[in-house]
Amino acid sequence: MSVIVTDTGFAPDTYSGIWTELAPDADDAALQDAVDRQQPIRISFPAFSDGRGFTLAARARRMGFTGRLRAQGHVIADQYAMARRSGFDEVEISADLATRQPQAQWLARANWRAHDYRSALRRTG
């Protein structure tokens, strides 16, 4: 069973539509095809130390993707702000990870716009 993490906390996965599934090593053609289709994209994270999914998400948004974008797999609470800044709308984690890193840990990072170092630099510059 999966748990969906958003800026408001944990929720069950209620989406039953079709996903375009992308691996973190998806090539440019696969990413362009996914963007062109404009159906929800789910990018897998096989390990929390594999950040290629963040790059894919940011590239998809720069290429014009406006749909639902989900990170799935081994994303940890400390990476939530990065996921949101990269363009993800939500993160899908296992129930086991949700137990080890409860909702409060994710919500502590939910104000991802306020804790962006680039925003702080613009305010002081």
N, C-alpha and C positions, 0 to 999 in steps of 0.2 A: 504494500500500500504506500502511496506517495502522499507527501504533504506539499502544498503550494505555499510559498512565502511571497508576500507582497508588502508594501509599505504599511499595511494595517495589521500584519501578523500572519498567523497560520490559517489555512483554509483547506478544505478537501478539494481534490481535483474534480471539478464538475464538467470539464470540457470533454466532449465526446466526438469532436470532429476529426478531420484528417490533419496530420502534421507533416511538414516537410522536415525530415530528419537529416541533420548534418553532423558529421563527425568533426572533431577539432582540426583534422588535416584536410578538410574539404578544399578542393581546388577552385580556382576562379570561375570556371565554367559551371560547377555545381552551385556555387554561391549566386552567380548571376541568374541561373535558372530559377532558384528559389525566390530571389527578389522579383523576377519577372512574373512569377505566378501569384505573388501577393497572398498566399495562404499562410497560416501560422507556421512559424519555424521553431523547431526545438533543436538546440545545439547541445551535444553531450560533453560532459566533463568527466573523463575516465579517472582523473586524480585531481585533488585540490591544488597540486603543484603544476598542473598543466593549464597555462593561461591563454592558450591559443583561441579558446572559445570567446574570450573577451574581445580579441582582435577581430574575429569573424563577425561578432555582433556589431561592433563599431563600423566595420566595412559595409555590412548590410544596410545600416542606417544611412551611411554616406552615399550608398548606391540608390537610395530612394525607397527602401523598404519601410512601409508605414504600418504594417500589421503587427499581430501579436508575436512577441519574441520571448522564448523561454529557455533558461539555462537548466539543464537536467543532469543530476548526478552529484559528483563530489565537489560541491561548492560549500564553503563553510561560512559561518556568520560573519567572520572578519572580512570576507570578500563581497558581502552584499552591496556595500556602497559602490564598489568597483563594477559589479554586475549592472547596477542601475545606471551608472555614468556611461557604461559601454553601450547601453541601449536596450538591455533586457527589461521586460515588463515584470517578470516574475522568475522565481527560482523553484524548481521541483527537486525536493530532497526525499530521502527514504525516511520512513517512520523511525528507524533506528537512529539516524542522525538527528532527527527532531527531538528524540529523547535525550541524546547526549548534549545537544545545543538547543535548549528550550526557547520558546518564542521570545522571552525577554532579551536574550542575547541578540536575536535578529532585529527586534524593535529598537535596540540601542543604536543600530546603524541605519534605521529607516529614514532619518533626516539627512539623507545622503547629499543633498544640495548644500546644506549649511556646513558640512565638514569637508568640502572640496578645497584643497590647498590652492587651486588656481583662483577660486573666488576670493580667498583671503588675500592673495597677491594683488588682485585687481583693486581691492578695497584700500590697500596700503600704498599702492603705486601712484 
